[in-house]
Amino acid sequence: MNKKIVLALFLFANLIAFSQKPCEIETNVTDSLGTYKLTKQAIIFERSFAGNSTTIFFALFNNNGVLGLETQQLQSSADFIKANCLDSNSRIFLQLNNGKIVTLLFAGAETCGTLVRNDKNENTRILIGSFVFSKENFEELKSSPVTFMRIKYSGEIIDYPLKTELISELDKKTYQPENYFIDYLKCVEN
């Protein structure tokens, strides 16, 4: 009987170990200024409609013990793209499956991004911002999926529903946006 319990625990532990996502670190620097670790980007949101597209990437970072989220938003259109700016009042609100809301604070200089023309002669706006969260709301992200994201820009608020699974049109890879924090926060905690 004890052998069966030990075997069951062993198999369960192996199942958990193999089901976790591996950490893909883009940058890992330690120098006289301190330490900085950044995960590889993942697509969290993608929408394409009537010749307009929006893609949002996330990457987690640890900058000398301050944990945060780097976001990159790409918008493409044949028409002019209105700027969504980030300022000191900007926030990301993440609604969790357990009903709680986690707020991340913008931690950078005011920016409206950059407007460029891509190889298809379309307008592309690139907006990059860093957001930080505190230890209090950090723990909730490790155990509950994120079902909804709201970004408060300097001039408006835009909602982004997150999918359980997303097959990207951009790179043809499969992502799990709802479980992004569950899968990757462990990569930057230390």
Secondary structure, 3 states (H helix, E strand, C coil): CHHHHHHHHHHHHHHHHHHCCCCCEEEEEEECCEEEEEECCEEEEEEEECCEEEEEEEEEEEECCEEEEEEEEEEEECCCCCCCCECCCCEEEEEECCCCEEEEEECCCCECCEEEECCCCCEEEEEEEEEECCHHHHHHHCCCCEEEEEEECCCCEEEEECCCCEECCCCCCEECHHHHHHHHHHHCCC
